Amino acid sequence: MGETSYSIGEGPATRVSLSLPEGTAEAIRARVGKREFSAFIAAAVERELRGEVLDEYLADYENRNGPVSEQAQQRARQVFDEVFAEEGEWPAAG
């Protein structure tokens, strides 16, 4: 049998060991409480991974096509604002 492959944010939970500066851990506990600590870390890591994937895509695009125009950047902001506002997950950028 082959191994199942999961995308970022998918699949069953798996236990990992993590070391953080104590001040960072305290700030997380103060913000979300002890019970939501793991969920907070998982969400933060998922955001970082998605951001890195997007950065890699943009770098590749610009490498192949040159810099993204101001007009294209404005259109991308508009699309992101509309999509995330509809989903209620990300406030529209100002």
C-alpha positions in Angstrom: 0.0 0.0 0.0 1.2 3.5 -0.8 1.4 6.3 1.7 -1.4 8.9 1.7 -0.3 12.4 0.8 -1.9 15.4 2.5 -1.9 19.1 1.6 -1.2 21.9 4.1 -3.8 21.8 6.8 -5.2 18.4 5.9 -4.9 14.9 7.4 -5.0 13.5 10.9 -3.2 15.2 13.8 0.3 14.0 14.5 2.3 14.6 17.6 5.6 16.5 17.2 8.1 18.0 19.6 8.5 21.8 19.5 10.9 24.1 21.3 10.0 27.8 21.6 11.4 30.6 23.6 9.5 30.8 27.0 8.4 34.3 26.3 6.8 33.3 23.0 5.1 30.3 24.6 3.8 32.5 27.4 2.5 35.1 24.9 0.6 32.3 23.0 -0.9 30.9 26.3 -2.0 34.4 27.3 -3.6 35.0 23.9 -5.4 31.7 23.4 -5.1 29.6 26.6 -3.4 26.3 27.2 -6.1 24.2 25.5 -5.8 26.1 22.2 -2.0 26.3 22.1 -1.5 23.5 19.5 -4.3 24.8 17.3 -2.7 28.3 17.4 0.8 26.8 16.4 -0.8 24.7 13.6 -2.6 27.7 12.2 0.6 29.9 12.3 2.7 27.2 10.6 0.1 26.7 7.9 0.0 30.4 7.2 3.8 30.5 7.0 3.9 27.5 4.6 1.2 29.0 2.4 3.1 32.3 2.4 6.3 30.6 1.4 4.6 28.7 -1.4 3.1 32.0 -2.7 6.5 33.7 -2.4 8.1 30.9 -4.4 5.3 31.1 -7.1 5.8 34.9 -7.4 9.6 34.6 -7.6 9.2 32.0 -10.4 6.6 34.1 -12.2 8.8 37.2 -12.1 11.8 35.2 -13.1 9.9 34.0 -16.2 7.9 37.2 -17.0 9.5 40.2 -15.3 8.2 42.2 -12.4 4.4 42.2 -11.7 2.9 45.5 -12.9 1.3 47.9 -10.5 -2.0 47.3 -12.3 -1.7 43.5 -11.8 -0.8 44.0 -8.1 -3.9 46.2 -7.6 -6.1 43.6 -9.3 -4.6 40.8 -7.1 -5.4 42.9 -4.0 -9.0 43.3 -5.2 -9.4 39.6 -5.9 -8.0 38.7 -2.5 -10.1 41.2 -0.7 -13.3 40.0 -2.4 -12.5 36.3 -1.8 -11.6 36.6 1.8 -14.4 39.1 2.6 -16.9 36.6 1.1 -15.5 33.8 3.3 -15.3 36.0 6.3 -11.7 34.8 7.0 -9.7 37.9 6.2 -10.7 41.5 6.5 -10.4 43.5 3.3 -7.2 45.4 3.0 -7.4 49.1 3.3 
